């Protein structure tokens, strides 16, 4: 999955925490056009990760919810790591975590988590 599609899936997940998810909500939060959102949603639907009917709300499938949870967990861990371990500001941590979550290998992420776990002991 591309970085962009992960961002869309993550945003659908975040917005669904507060209720119904609409195309306009996604476009507004990601600062993209509605046609861009519709294109991404079509791809996510083809992959079986969301359900969306034109002019209706967007819903995660169970597979989509699982993938979105993994993305959100990775994002949350990286944000916390950058703030708590590295010591950057919350704003910088959020921006950098958003970029890093798509690029880091699973191996690197596991090593970072082990480092944090060892530090807590």
C-alpha positions as CSV (number, residue, x, y, z in Angstrom):
1,X,0.0,0.0,0.0
2,X,1.3,3.5,-0.8
3,X,2.0,6.1,1.8
4,X,-0.9,8.2,0.5
5,X,-3.4,5.3,0.8
6,X,-2.1,4.6,4.3
7,X,-2.8,8.3,5.1
8,X,-6.3,8.0,3.8
9,X,-7.0,4.8,5.7
10,X,-5.6,6.3,8.9
11,X,-7.8,9.3,8.5
12,X,-10.9,7.3,7.9
13,X,-10.1,5.5,11.2
14,X,-9.5,8.7,13.1
15,X,-12.7,10.3,11.8
16,X,-14.7,7.2,12.5
17,X,-13.8,7.5,16.2
18,X,-16.1,10.6,16.2
19,X,-18.9,9.1,14.2
20,X,-19.8,9.1,10.5
21,X,-17.1,9.7,8.0
22,X,-17.8,11.8,4.9
23,X,-15.7,12.6,1.9
24,X,-15.7,16.3,2.7
25,X,-14.4,15.5,6.2
26,X,-11.4,13.5,4.8
27,X,-10.7,16.2,2.2
28,X,-10.7,18.9,4.8
29,X,-8.5,17.1,7.3
30,X,-5.9,16.0,4.7
31,X,-6.1,19.3,2.9
32,X,-6.8,17.7,-0.5
33,X,-9.6,17.9,-3.1
34,X,-12.7,15.8,-3.0
35,X,-11.8,14.2,-6.3
36,X,-8.5,13.1,-4.8
37,X,-10.3,11.6,-1.9
38,X,-12.8,9.8,-4.2
39,X,-9.9,8.3,-6.2
40,X,-8.2,7.0,-3.0
41,X,-11.4,5.7,-1.6
42,X,-12.1,3.8,-4.8
43,X,-8.7,2.1,-4.5
44,X,-9.2,1.3,-0.8
45,X,-12.6,-0.2,-1.6
46,X,-11.1,-2.3,-4.4
47,X,-8.6,-3.6,-1.8
48,X,-11.5,-4.5,0.5
49,X,-10.5,-2.1,3.2
50,X,-13.5,0.3,3.1
51,X,-17.1,0.5,2.0
52,X,-18.3,3.6,0.4
53,X,-21.4,4.4,-1.6
54,X,-21.5,7.7,-3.6
55,X,-22.9,10.5,-1.5
56,X,-22.9,8.3,1.6
57,X,-20.6,7.7,4.5
58,X,-17.3,5.8,4.5
59,X,-16.9,2.7,6.7
60,X,-13.9,0.5,7.4
61,X,-14.2,-3.2,6.7
62,X,-12.8,-5.5,9.4
63,X,-9.6,-5.9,7.4
64,X,-9.5,-2.1,6.9
65,X,-9.9,-1.6,10.6
66,X,-7.1,-4.0,11.4
67,X,-4.7,-2.3,9.0
68,X,-5.7,1.1,10.2
69,X,-5.1,0.1,13.8
70,X,-1.6,-1.1,12.8
71,X,-0.9,2.3,11.1
72,X,-2.3,4.2,14.1
73,X,-0.2,2.2,16.6
74,X,2.9,2.8,14.6
75,X,2.2,6.5,14.3
76,X,1.4,6.7,18.1
77,X,4.6,4.9,19.1
78,X,6.8,7.0,16.8
79,X,5.2,10.2,18.1
80,X,5.8,9.1,21.7
81,X,9.3,7.9,20.9
82,X,10.3,11.2,19.3
83,X,8.9,13.2,22.2
84,X,9.9,11.1,25.1
85,X,13.2,9.5,24.0
86,X,14.6,12.0,21.5
87,X,13.1,15.1,23.2
88,X,11.6,17.0,20.3
89,X,8.5,19.1,20.6
90,X,5.0,17.6,20.3
91,X,4.4,19.5,17.0
92,X,7.7,18.2,15.5
93,X,7.2,14.7,16.8
94,X,3.7,14.6,15.2
95,X,5.0,15.8,11.8
96,X,8.1,13.6,11.8
97,X,6.1,10.5,13.0
98,X,3.7,10.9,10.1
99,X,6.7,10.8,7.6
100,X,8.6,8.0,9.4
101,X,5.6,5.6,9.9
102,X,5.7,4.9,6.2
103,X,9.4,4.5,5.8
104,X,10.7,2.5,8.7
105,X,11.2,-1.2,8.3
106,X,9.5,-3.6,10.7
107,X,12.9,-4.6,12.0
108,X,13.8,-1.0,12.9
109,X,10.5,-0.4,14.6
110,X,10.9,-3.6,16.7
111,X,14.4,-2.4,17.7
112,X,13.1,1.0,18.7
113,X,10.3,-0.6,20.8
114,X,12.9,-2.9,22.5
115,X,15.0,0.1,23.3
116,X,12.0,1.9,24.9
117,X,11.1,-1.3,26.8
118,X,14.7,-1.7,28.1
119,X,14.8,2.0,29.1
120,X,11.7,1.6,31.2
121,X,13.2,-1.3,33.3
